[in-house]
Amino acid sequence: MSDPILFDVTDGLARITLNRPERLNAIDPAAAHRWREIGAEVAGRDDIRAVILDAAGRAFCAGGDVVAMSALEGDARQIVAGLADAIHDGHRLLRESSVPIVAAVQGPVAGGGLGFMLVADVVIASEAASFAGKYADIGLTPDCGVSTLVPEAVGIRRGLELLLTPRMLDAATALDWGLVAEVVAPESLAARTEELAAVWTSGASAAYGQTKRLVHAGAARDFQASLDDEARTIGAAFVTPDAEARIAAFAARSRR
């Protein structure tokens, strides 16, 4: 049996690949637990400077594999809630990590797949991508952070429209709404995603990571706490070897 989610780290770049193409990368129990493991590894390693999140096959993620979940024996309420908790742990670990993440979205995204996609800090979509809520189609409610991450990306009114109606967004509309950051031709998706990840891995990686952390943390605390954190963080960054070298190079260019 193949791994439901592939994970590899090479030269500071981690690649997470949803790997159930025959099920449109729907998340089954094994994938849920694997996602949590990967989130913990990314958060716990200091050699990862950037992450690419992508998927095998024609779809990015169709959400949860409710057929696989409904076949499990036991208390369905506890089983499904437990699997959601496993996924949510992975989401939290990745979102709170000081590592920037870019998602490459090549095709359909539905239900909880929206939450997986929006764990990334930047989403690049193919012109062939599409986006839909779909929870109510099978009588379920949002999970995978969708009730927070979708409104955060597009606003409450548009978030409700996506989740409460049958509407499906094409890539151009998703870009207009702010659900994705960029739309490219299908044949350019992988290269464009790798290009952005290379900026993070070859540049001031620690600064990019701390910037991500500051932005996400700022949404959940008062302004003064954010200002205090910014002051401490830029003070610490100023004396790192990387910043000292870059500031010296900047100063030298300014004197020319």
C-alpha contacts under 8 A as a table, 3 or more apart, distances in Angstrom:
res1	aa1	res2	aa2	distance
3	D	6	L	6.11
3	D	19	N	6.95
4	P	18	L	6.46
4	P	19	N	4.85
4	P	20	R	5.67
4	P	30	A	6.86
4	P	31	A	5.22
4	P	34	R	7.60
5	I	16	I	6.83
5	I	17	T	5.52
5	I	18	L	4.62
5	I	19	N	5.01
5	I	20	R	7.67
5	I	31	A	6.20
5	I	34	R	6.71
5	I	35	W	7.16
6	L	15	R	7.72
6	L	16	I	5.67
6	L	17	T	4.94
6	L	18	L	6.52
6	L	19	N	6.48
7	F	14	A	7.09
7	F	15	R	5.70
7	F	16	I	4.78
7	F	17	T	6.55
7	F	38	I	7.29
8	D	14	A	5.56
8	D	15	R	5.35
8	D	16	I	6.88
9	V	12	G	6.37
9	V	13	L	5.47
9	V	14	A	4.21
9	V	15	R	6.38
9	V	48	I	7.28
10	T	13	L	5.32
10	T	14	A	6.48
12	G	47	D	5.61
12	G	48	I	4.54
12	G	49	R	5.13
12	G	50	A	6.72
12	G	201	T	6.39
13	L	48	I	5.88
13	L	49	R	6.04
13	L	50	A	5.13
13	L	51	V	5.77
13	L	52	I	7.50
13	L	197	A	7.49
13	L	201	T	6.75
14	A	48	I	6.32
14	A	49	R	7.83
14	A	50	A	6.24
14	A	51	V	4.64
14	A	52	I	6.28
15	R	51	V	5.66
15	R	52	I	4.79
15	R	53	L	6.01
15	R	54	D	7.59
16	I	51	V	7.29
16	I	52	I	6.20
16	I	53	L	4.84
16	I	54	D	6.30
16	I	55	A	7.99
17	T	53	L	5.95
17	T	54	D	4.86
17	T	55	A	4.78
17	T	56	A	6.68
18	L	21	P	7.98
18	L	25	N	5.92
18	L	53	L	7.96
18	L	54	D	6.42
18	L	55	A	4.43
18	L	56	A	6.16
18	L	60	F	7.62
18	L	61	C	7.68
19	N	25	N	6.04
19	N	55	A	6.18
19	N	56	A	5.36
20	R	23	R	5.55
20	R	24	L	6.31
20	R	25	N	4.30
20	R	26	A	6.84
20	R	56	A	7.04
21	P	24	L	4.76
21	P	25	N	5.09
21	P	55	A	7.87
21	P	56	A	5.54
21	P	57	G	4.82
21	P	58	R	7.16
21	P	59	A	7.21
22	E	25	N	7.17
22	E	57	G	7.76
23	R	26	A	5.62
23	R	62	A	7.93
23	R	65	D	7.79
24	L	57	G	7.29
24	L	58	R	7.23
24	L	59	A	5.27
24	L	60	F	6.94
24	L	61	C	5.81
24	L	62	A	5.64
25	N	55	A	7.24
25	N	56	A	7.50
25	N	59	A	6.91
25	N	60	F	6.51
25	N	61	C	4.79
25	N	62	A	6.16
25	N	63	G	7.66
26	A	61	C	5.57
26	A	62	A	4.89
26	A	63	G	5.01
26	A	64	G	5.01
26	A	65	D	4.89
26	A	113	G	7.80
27	I	30	A	7.86
27	I	31	A	5.44
27	I	32	A	6.15
27	I	61	C	7.87
27	I	62	A	7.92
27	I	63	G	6.16
27	I	64	G	4.55
27	I	65	D	5.18
28	D	31	A	5.26
28	D	32	A	6.20
28	D	64	G	6.40
28	D	65	D	5.09
28	D	66	V	7.73
28	D	68	A	6.14
28	D	69	M	6.74
29	P	32	A	5.04
29	P	33	H	6.42
29	P	68	A	7.71
29	P	69	M	7.00
29	P	83	L	6.48
30	A	33	H	5.43
30	A	34	R	6.12
31	A	34	R	4.93
31	A	35	W	5.95
32	A	35	W	5.20
32	A	36	R	6.62
32	A	83	L	6.22
32	A	84	A	7.68
32	A	86	A	5.90
32	A	87	I	5.18
33	H	36	R	5.23
33	H	37	E	6.42
33	H	83	L	7.51
33	H	86	A	5.79
33	H	87	I	6.97
34	R	37	E	5.02
34	R	38	I	6.20
35	W	38	I	5.17
35	W	39	G	6.14
35	W	86	A	7.63
35	W	87	I	6.27
35	W	90	G	5.54
36	R	39	G	5.09
36	R	40	A	6.28
36	R	86	A	5.74
36	R	87	I	5.96
36	R	88	H	7.75
36	R	89	D	5.73
36	R	90	G	3.94
36	R	91	H	7.65
37	E	40	A	5.23
37	E	41	E	6.30
37	E	90	G	7.11
38	I	41	E	5.01
38	I	42	V	6.16
38	I	90	G	7.08
39	G	42	V	5.28
39	G	43	A	6.15
39	G	89	D	7.60
39	G	90	G	4.55
39	G	91	H	6.99
39	G	92	R	7.95
39	G	93	L	5.24
39	G	94	L	5.26
40	A	43	A	5.16
40	A	44	G	5.92
40	A	90	G	6.88
40	A	93	L	6.11
40	A	94	L	7.73
41	E	44	G	5.05
41	E	45	R	6.06
42	V	45	R	5.62
42	V	48	I	6.92
42	V	93	L	7.93
42	V	94	L	6.94
42	V	97	S	7.44
42	V	99	V	7.99
43	A	93	L	6.04
43	A	94	L	6.44
43	A	96	E	7.87
43	A	97	S	5.11
43	A	98	S	7.53
43	A	99	V	7.89
45	R	48	I	6.31
46	D	49	R	7.81
48	I	51	V	7.55
48	I	99	V	7.17
49	R	99	V	5.84
49	R	100	P	7.38
49	R	200	W	6.76
49	R	201	T	5.33
49	R	205	S	5.77
49	R	206	A	7.62
49	R	209	G	7.76
50	A	99	V	5.53
50	A	100	P	5.27
50	A	101	I	6.00
50	A	197	A	6.03
50	A	200	W	6.09
50	A	201	T	5.95
50	A	205	S	7.87
51	V	99	V	7.07
51	V	100	P	6.35
51	V	101	I	4.62
51	V	102	V	6.31
51	V	197	A	7.03
52	I	101	I	5.88
52	I	102	V	5.11
52	I	103	A	5.84
52	I	104	A	7.33
52	I	193	T	7.33
52	I	194	E	7.58
52	I	197	A	6.95
53	L	101	I	7.03
53	L	102	V	6.13
53	L	103	A	4.56
53	L	104	A	6.25
53	L	120	A	7.45
54	D	60	F	7.09
54	D	103	A	5.83
54	D	104	A	5.03
54	D	105	V	6.57
55	A	59	A	7.23
55	A	60	F	5.25
55	A	61	C	7.50
55	A	104	A	7.70
55	A	105	V	7.52
55	A	106	Q	7.87
56	A	59	A	7.35
56	A	60	F	7.29
57	G	60	F	7.67
58	R	106	Q	6.76
58	R	107	G	5.66
58	R	108	P	7.64
59	A	62	A	7.27
59	A	105	V	7.92
59	A	106	Q	6.37
59	A	107	G	4.36
59	A	108	P	4.84
59	A	109	V	6.79
60	F	105	V	5.64
60	F	106	Q	6.07
60	F	107	G	5.53
60	F	108	P	5.84
60	F	109	V	5.65
60	F	113	G	7.35
61	C	108	P	6.80
61	C	109	V	5.12
61	C	110	A	6.53
61	C	112	G	7.81
61	C	113	G	4.67
61	C	114	L	7.85
61	C	116	F	7.86
62	A	65	D	7.90
62	A	108	P	7.07
62	A	109	V	5.54
62	A	110	A	4.75
62	A	111	G	6.43
62	A	112	G	7.13
62	A	113	G	5.51
63	G	109	V	7.55
63	G	110	A	5.69
63	G	111	G	4.85
63	G	112	G	4.04
63	G	113	G	4.32
63	G	114	L	7.59
64	G	111	G	7.57
64	G	112	G	6.24
64	G	113	G	7.70
65	D	68	A	5.50
65	D	69	M	6.36
66	V	69	M	4.89
66	V	70	S	5.85
67	V	70	S	5.25
67	V	71	A	6.43
68	A	71	A	5.33
68	A	72	L	6.96
69	M	72	L	5.54
69	M	79	I	7.99
69	M	80	V	7.10
70	S	76	A	7.30
72	L	76	A	7.69
73	E	76	A	7.61
74	G	79	I	7.23
75	D	78	Q	5.48
75	D	79	I	6.09
76	A	79	I	4.98
76	A	80	V	5.94
77	R	80	V	5.57
77	R	81	A	6.13
78	Q	81	A	5.15
78	Q	82	G	5.86
79	I	82	G	5.11
79	I	83	L	6.23
80	V	83	L	5.13
80	V	84	A	6.13
81	A	84	A	5.02
81	A	85	D	6.15
82	G	85	D	4.99
82	G	86	A	6.36
83	L	86	A	5.05
83	L	87	I	6.37
84	A	87	I	5.15
84	A	88	H	6.00
84	A	143	D	6.89
84	A	144	C	6.92
85	D	88	H	4.94
85	D	89	D	6.07
86	A	89	D	5.21
86	A	90	G	6.59
87	I	90	G	5.22
87	I	91	H	6.30
87	I	144	C	6.54
88	H	91	H	4.89
88	H	92	R	6.07
88	H	144	C	5.88
88	H	145	G	7.08
89	D	92	R	5.19
89	D	93	L	6.14
90	G	93	L	5.20
90	G	94	L	6.18
91	H	94	L	5.32
91	H	95	R	5.99
91	H	116	F	7.44
91	H	119	V	6.26
91	H	144	C	7.43
91	H	145	G	7.74
92	R	95	R	5.15
92	R	96	E	5.88
93	L	96	E	5.31
93	L	97	S	5.96
94	L	97	S	5.17
94	L	99	V	7.90
94	L	119	V	7.03
95	R	119	V	5.88
95	R	120	A	7.45
95	R	216	H	7.94
96	E	213	R	6.55
96	E	216	H	7.54
97	S	209	G	7.82
97	S	213	R	7.05
98	S	206	A	7.83
98	S	208	Y	7.99
98	S	209	G	4.23
98	S	210	Q	5.72
98	S	212	K	6.41
98	S	213	R	5.61
99	V	208	Y	7.55
99	V	209	G	4.75
99	V	212	K	7.38
100	P	120	A	7.56
100	P	121	D	6.26
100	P	200	W	7.54
100	P	208	Y	6.86
100	P	209	G	5.79
100	P	212	K	6.54
101	I	119	V	7.86
101	I	120	A	4.78
101	I	121	D	5.27
101	I	122	V	6.58
101	I	197	A	7.97
102	V	120	A	5.28
102	V	121	D	5.93
102	V	122	V	4.79
102	V	123	V	5.74
102	V	124	I	7.29
102	V	193	T	6.85
102	V	196	L	7.76
102	V	197	A	7.06
103	A	117	M	6.30
103	A	120	A	5.65
103	A	121	D	7.86
103	A	122	V	6.37
103	A	123	V	4.78
103	A	124	I	6.05
103	A	193	T	7.45
104	A	123	V	6.36
104	A	124	I	5.21
104	A	125	A	5.94
104	A	126	S	7.79
104	A	189	L	6.67
104	A	190	A	7.02
104	A	193	T	6.28
105	V	117	M	7.72
105	V	123	V	7.29
105	V	124	I	6.23
105	V	125	A	4.60
105	V	126	S	6.10
105	V	129	A	6.50
105	V	189	L	7.97
106	Q	125	A	6.06
106	Q	126	S	4.95
106	Q	127	E	7.85
106	Q	128	A	6.43
106	Q	129	A	5.42
106	Q	186	P	6.84
106	Q	189	L	7.39
107	G	126	S	6.98
107	G	128	A	5.56
107	G	129	A	3.88
107	G	130	S	6.09
108	P	128	A	7.95
108	P	129	A	5.30
108	P	130	S	4.69
108	P	131	F	6.05
109	V	113	G	5.39
109	V	114	L	6.11
109	V	129	A	7.37
109	V	130	S	6.01
109	V	131	F	4.87
109	V	132	A	6.48
110	A	113	G	5.18
110	A	114	L	6.04
110	A	131	F	5.83
110	A	132	A	4.84
110	A	133	G	5.54
110	A	134	K	6.27
111	G	114	L	5.92
111	G	115	G	7.76
111	G	132	A	6.61
111	G	133	G	4.75
111	G	134	K	5.43
111	G	135	Y	5.66
111	G	142	P	7.17
111	G	146	V	7.89
112	G	115	G	5.18
112	G	116	F	6.62
112	G	142	P	6.95
112	G	143	D	6.01
112	G	144	C	5.32
112	G	145	G	7.84
112	G	146	V	6.53
113	G	116	F	5.03
113	G	117	M	6.15
113	G	144	C	7.81
114	L	117	M	5.13
114	L	118	L	6.10
114	L	131	F	7.53
114	L	133	G	7.82
114	L	144	C	7.97
114	L	146	V	6.40
114	L	150	V	7.42
115	G	118	L	5.10
115	G	119	V	6.28
115	G	143	D	7.64
115	G	144	C	4.97
115	G	145	G	5.37
115	G	146	V	4.83
115	G	149	L	6.51
115	G	150	V	7.52
116	F	119	V	5.47
116	F	120	A	7.66
116	F	144	C	6.79
117	M	120	A	5.97
117	M	123	V	7.13
118	L	121	D	7.07
118	L	123	V	7.30
118	L	149	L	6.27
118	L	150	V	7.52
119	V	149	L	7.82
120	A	123	V	6.41
121	D	212	K	7.78
122	V	180	V	7.29
122	V	181	A	6.16
123	V	179	L	7.93
123	V	180	V	4.97
123	V	181	A	5.41
123	V	182	E	6.86
124	I	180	V	6.16
124	I	181	A	5.88
124	I	182	E	4.88
124	I	183	V	5.87
124	I	184	V	7.43
124	I	189	L	7.34
124	I	193	T	6.90
125	A	128	A	7.90
125	A	129	A	6.17
125	A	171	A	6.77
125	A	180	V	6.72
125	A	181	A	7.91
125	A	182	E	6.21
125	A	183	V	4.81
125	A	184	V	6.37
125	A	189	L	7.09
126	S	129	A	5.33
126	S	171	A	7.05
126	S	183	V	5.55
126	S	184	V	5.13
126	S	185	A	5.61
126	S	186	P	4.89
126	S	189	L	6.03
127	E	170	D	7.89
127	E	171	A	5.52
127	E	172	A	7.33
127	E	183	V	5.98
127	E	184	V	5.87
127	E	185	A	5.52
127	E	186	P	6.17
128	A	170	D	7.70
128	A	171	A	6.82
128	A	186	P	6.76
129	A	170	D	6.43
129	A	171	A	5.46
130	S	168	M	6.71
130	S	169	L	5.56
130	S	170	D	4.66
130	S	171	A	5.79
131	F	168	M	5.53
131	F	169	L	5.01
131	F	170	D	6.56
131	F	171	A	7.76
131	F	174	A	7.54
132	A	162	L	6.45
132	A	163	L	7.46
132	A	166	P	7.45
132	A	167	R	6.51
132	A	168	M	4.67
132	A	169	L	6.44
133	G	136	A	7.92
133	G	162	L	5.76
133	G	163	L	4.68
133	G	164	L	7.57
133	G	165	T	7.87
133	G	166	P	7.43
133	G	167	R	7.87
133	G	168	M	7.71
134	K	137	D	5.28
134	K	138	I	7.49
134	K	163	L	7.11
134	K	166	P	6.97
135	Y	138	I	5.94
135	Y	139	G	6.40
135	Y	140	L	5.04
135	Y	141	T	5.71
135	Y	142	P	6.48
135	Y	163	L	7.43
136	A	139	G	4.54
136	A	140	L	5.40
136	A	141	T	6.76
136	A	164	L	7.55
137	D	140	L	7.58
142	P	145	G	7.43
142	P	146	V	5.76
142	P	147	S	6.02
143	D	146	V	5.67
143	D	147	S	7.08
145	G	148	T	5.49
145	G	149	L	5.78
146	V	149	L	5.08
146	V	150	V	5.48
147	S	150	V	6.15
147	S	151	P	6.82
148	T	151	P	5.83
148	T	152	E	6.13
149	L	152	E	5.00
149	L	153	A	6.23
150	V	153	A	5.18
150	V	154	V	6.19
150	V	155	G	7.50
150	V	159	G	5.67
150	V	179	L	7.46
151	P	154	V	5.17
151	P	155	G	4.39
151	P	156	I	4.67
151	P	157	R	7.74
151	P	158	R	7.26
151	P	159	G	4.78
151	P	160	L	7.72
152	E	155	G	5.78
152	E	156	I	7.53
153	A	178	G	6.00
153	A	179	L	5.49
154	V	158	R	5.97
154	V	159	G	6.07
154	V	177	W	5.68
154	V	178	G	5.48
154	V	179	L	5.87
155	G	158	R	5.69
155	G	159	G	5.88
156	I	159	G	4.90
156	I	160	L	6.03
157	R	160	L	5.22
157	R	161	E	6.28
158	R	161	E	4.88
158	R	162	L	6.20
158	R	177	W	7.87
159	G	162	L	5.22
159	G	163	L	6.23
160	L	163	L	5.07
160	L	164	L	5.53
160	L	165	T	7.92
161	E	164	L	5.34
161	E	165	T	5.67
161	E	167	R	7.49
162	L	165	T	5.92
162	L	166	P	7.39
162	L	167	R	6.04
162	L	168	M	7.37
163	L	166	P	7.80
169	L	172	A	7.95
169	L	173	T	5.80
169	L	174	A	5.91
170	D	173	T	5.46
170	D	174	A	6.17
171	A	174	A	4.99
171	A	175	L	6.19
171	A	183	V	6.67
172	A	175	L	5.15
172	A	176	D	6.31
172	A	183	V	7.16
173	T	176	D	4.90
173	T	177	W	6.08
174	A	177	W	5.11
174	A	178	G	6.14
174	A	179	L	5.05
174	A	180	V	5.91
175	L	178	G	5.14
175	L	179	L	5.94
175	L	180	V	5.10
175	L	181	A	6.19
175	L	182	E	6.46
175	L	183	V	6.96
176	D	179	L	7.75
177	W	180	V	7.89
178	G	181	A	6.50
180	V	183	V	7.58
184	V	188	S	6.16
184	V	189	L	6.06
184	V	192	R	7.99
185	A	188	S	5.28
185	A	189	L	6.49
186	P	189	L	5.43
187	E	190	A	7.39
188	S	191	A	5.49
188	S	192	R	6.00
189	L	192	R	5.31
189	L	193	T	6.15
190	A	193	T	5.22
190	A	194	E	6.15
191	A	194	E	5.14
191	A	195	E	6.01
192	R	195	E	4.99
192	R	196	L	6.44
193	T	196	L	5.37
193	T	197	A	6.32
194	E	197	A	4.99
194	E	198	A	6.01
195	E	198	A	5.14
195	E	199	V	6.57
196	L	199	V	5.18
196	L	200	W	6.80
197	A	200	W	5.21
197	A	201	T	6.28
198	A	201	T	5.04
198	A	202	S	5.78
198	A	203	G	7.97
199	V	202	S	5.49
199	V	203	G	5.68
200	W	203	G	5.31
200	W	204	A	6.91
200	W	205	S	5.52
200	W	208	Y	6.87
201	T	204	A	7.68
201	T	205	S	5.85
202	S	205	S	7.14
204	A	207	A	5.39
204	A	208	Y	6.36
204	A	242	D	7.01
204	A	243	A	7.84
205	S	208	Y	5.18
205	S	209	G	6.21
206	A	209	G	5.08
206	A	210	Q	6.13
207	A	210	Q	5.16
207	A	211	T	6.04
207	A	237	A	7.31
208	Y	211	T	5.11
208	Y	212	K	6.34
209	G	212	K	5.19
209	G	213	R	6.35
210	Q	213	R	4.93
210	Q	214	L	6.09
210	Q	233	T	7.65
211	T	214	L	5.15
211	T	215	V	6.23
212	K	215	V	5.34
212	K	216	H	6.33
213	R	216	H	5.39
213	R	217	A	5.97
214	L	217	A	5.14
214	L	218	G	5.92
214	L	226	S	7.42
214	L	229	D	7.62
214	L	230	E	7.24
215	V	218	G	5.23
215	V	219	A	6.92
216	H	219	A	5.68
216	H	220	A	7.54
217	A	220	A	5.68
217	A	221	R	6.90
217	A	226	S	7.60
218	G	221	R	5.65
218	G	222	D	7.39
218	G	223	F	7.35
218	G	226	S	5.61
221	R	225	A	6.54
221	R	226	S	7.04
222	D	225	A	5.54
222	D	226	S	6.65
223	F	226	S	5.12
223	F	227	L	6.21
224	Q	227	L	4.95
224	Q	228	D	6.13
225	A	228	D	5.14
225	A	229	D	6.18
226	S	229	D	5.04
226	S	230	E	6.07
227	L	230	E	5.05
227	L	231	A	6.23
228	D	231	A	5.17
228	D	232	R	6.34
229	D	232	R	5.21
229	D	233	T	5.97
230	E	233	T	5.08
230	E	234	I	6.00
231	A	234	I	5.48
231	A	235	G	6.07
232	R	235	G	5.17
232	R	236	A	6.23
233	T	236	A	5.19
233	T	237	A	6.10
234	I	237	A	4.88
234	I	238	F	5.96
235	G	238	F	5.26
235	G	239	V	7.14
236	A	239	V	5.92
236	A	240	T	7.00
237	A	240	T	5.39
237	A	243	A	6.57
238	F	243	A	5.77
238	F	244	E	6.72
239	V	243	A	6.67
239	V	244	E	6.26
240	T	243	A	5.38
240	T	244	E	6.14
241	P	244	E	5.09
241	P	245	A	6.11
242	D	245	A	5.34
242	D	246	R	6.25
243	A	246	R	5.05
243	A	247	I	5.88
244	E	247	I	5.21
244	E	248	A	6.07
245	A	248	A	5.16
245	A	249	A	6.22
246	R	249	A	5.07
246	R	250	F	6.11
247	I	250	F	4.96
247	I	251	A	6.07
248	A	251	A	5.08
248	A	252	A	6.18
249	A	252	A	5.10
249	A	253	R	6.31
250	F	253	R	5.19
250	F	254	S	6.23
251	A	254	S	5.02
251	A	255	R	6.41
252	A	255	R	5.35
252	A	256	R	6.84
253	R	256	R	5.47
